[in-house]
Every structure is written in C-alpha cells, then in structure tokens.
Amino acid sequence: MRDAAETALPELLLGWYDRHARVLPWRVPPGSARRADPYRVWLSEVMLQQTTVAAVKDYFARFTARWPDVAALAAAEDAEVMAAWAGLGYYARARNLLKCARVVSAEHGGVFPDTVEGLRALPGIGPYTAAAIAAIAFDRPETVVDGNVERVMSRLNAIETPLPAAKPLLVAAADALTPQARPGDYAQAAMDLGATICTPKSPACGICPWRDPCAARAAGIAADLPRKSPKKAKPVRQGLVYLARRTDGAFLLETRPESGLLGGMLGWPTTDWTEAVPPDAPPLAADWRDPGLEVRHTFTHFHLRLGLRLADVAADARPERGAFVDRHAFRPTALPTLMRKAIDLVTPWPGA
C-alpha cells in the first residue's frame, strides 16, 4: 500500500500538468475526449530518442503528412523514408521504423499491441519506448523514465550516486510514484517538468509543483544533480571521402550497407573509417585531387575526420561501386548531415 506522499505527489504533478502541459503535435492535451493515436505516439518516441523536441517537430509534421498511419508507412519505399529521415541522425532508428511498421501492418492488422510485452516484441522498440507507448497511448500504469525524469527523480530524492550507476535507483524512485490513474498524463507531466522547470542548469525551483518535498532543493544541491561519472575521451577515426562529378553534372553516390553507421543511407563513397589513415580506395579510376579540405563530424562514440578528394570525369565513366545521379535528381537534403558537409565544402563546384 502506498504512503500519503506517494499518492499526493502524482496528484500535485497532474494538477500542474493540467494547467501547463506543453502543446506538442503528437500529444493529446489533458482533459481531451480524444485518445492518443498509438502510431503518432510511437513515431514521436522513436524520433525523440537522443534528439530534441525542437529538432523533431518539423520531421514529425512531414512524416505524418506523407504517411498518416502505420499502413502508409509500411508501404513506403525504403529510400523515400531514409531520405525523409536525413539530418535527424541515428539512422538505425529509420531502418527499425520501417521494420516495425511492416510487422504491425502485416502481423497485427495495423494495430499496435497495447502491452509492454507485446510492444517489446516489435523491431526497434526497447524498454523505455514500450513503456512510453503503453502509458501514453493505452493508459497502462508503466514506469516511463527518460533523461528528464532521471533528473527530476535524482533531485526529488537527493540521489547523489553518479550516473549511469544511479539508473536503477532512479527507476525505482519513478516506479514508486507512477499512479494507477492517468498514468499516460503522469508520464508526460514528469517529462514536461524536467524539460521546462527542473532543467539541467538553473532549475526554476520557485515555481516547481514539487518544490516543498524536493530533498535536493532543501539541501541546496538541486543544480548539482544528477551527478555523472567522468566521460572517457572520444577517439578520432580518419578516412577519405570521394566526390566525383561527370561533365554533364551528375554526381557519383552510393547506398551504404544496411549494417553500420549511416546504414541504408545515400552518400558519397568513402574509405573505411579507422584510427590510422586508411589506404586510398577510390570508387573509380580518375585524376583525383586533394583540395586540402577536411570533413569533421562527431558521432556518439568517436570523432570523424575525412579528407576530401575531388574528380571531374567523362560522361562515359564507369564506377566500380555506386552510381551517377543526374544533377536534376540530386537533392543534397536527402543526404545525412555528414555527407551534406562534404558537398557544402565544395559548393559551388571548383571550376563550375
């Protein structure tokens, strides 16, 4: 049986949420007679993984306008979805998005499972995403813990154990407060509290609905939590990226292998990315030149430095890998950010 605090705290937060909920394109506002659409909840949660709300809003709008339900997305061409995802990063999410949509459409009649167990069985849906969909779309009393909720729980309970070791403690603290009534609204309320009030820097404790019971505020350490273990320095990998243009303006591009970083995305041919400069591996025989430019990009686990190589080739040039894309069909916006950085360095094309 829950104590009075475990009952009162969710009620306080839900009262605050009813007045201050963020307006988001995938969200059903509190008090609405409408039910949350599992497709839109799922899509938003996948897009929001390691990505900000501000970055996701436009992508979400474009996706739902083009593919308004899971059946439409399941029927989409892989290349179209990958191109629409370009720039959002973490491209394995886009591949899993398609796999999941096709499983839901083909094996579940276009209806998402309404339990964590059923959702976890779908491609690309892990514990957090399953709990979020179950709570928000189906009002299941599941414990939903993202980075915002971790911060709120660490401060509310003055948990000073550094992350990531503190994660089990933070999940337990969140689980103790998850209510049976309105769990979907409660999950979104806890995330909103972390995003708008209990922010990483300079938390607005004076207007927080949990101001009085917050142990970290009482101890004067709210801004210091959650503590984090020191991060290891990211290694640097190197490589070469090849931009070839035919005399008719077509560019040489290739679809990257399904597995690995930027899997399934359209991009410029490159060498392997290794700690030492890898051997030259151009995609076709040409007079490659070094303009003295370098593409720099940071992934989650390493920094990447790619030396640029350029070539102008004849109209009958035959690449060993990749294919030339007509200049009228070439859309830089369909490329992932790393690949756009390469073309941006040489726009306009030298000698054009």
Buried (B, 14 or more C-beta within 10 A) or exposed (E): EEEEEEEEBBBBBBEBBBEBBBEBEBBBBBEEEEEBBBBBBBBBBBBBBEBEBEEBBEBBEEBBEEBEBBBBBBEBEEEEBBBBBBBBBBBBBBBBBBBBBBBBBEEBEBEBBBBBEBBBBBBBBEBBBBBBBBBBBBBBBBBBBBBBBBBBBBBBBBBBBBBEEBEEBBBBBBBBBBBEEBBBBBBBBBBBBBBBBBBEEEBEBEEBBBBEBBBBBEEEBBBEBBBEEEEEEEEEBBBBBBBBBBEEBBBBBBBBEEEEBBBBBBBBBBBEBEEEEBEEBBBBEBEBEEEEBBBEBEBEEBBBBBBBBBBBBEEEBEBEEBEBBEEEEBEEEBBBEBBBBBBEBBEEEEEE
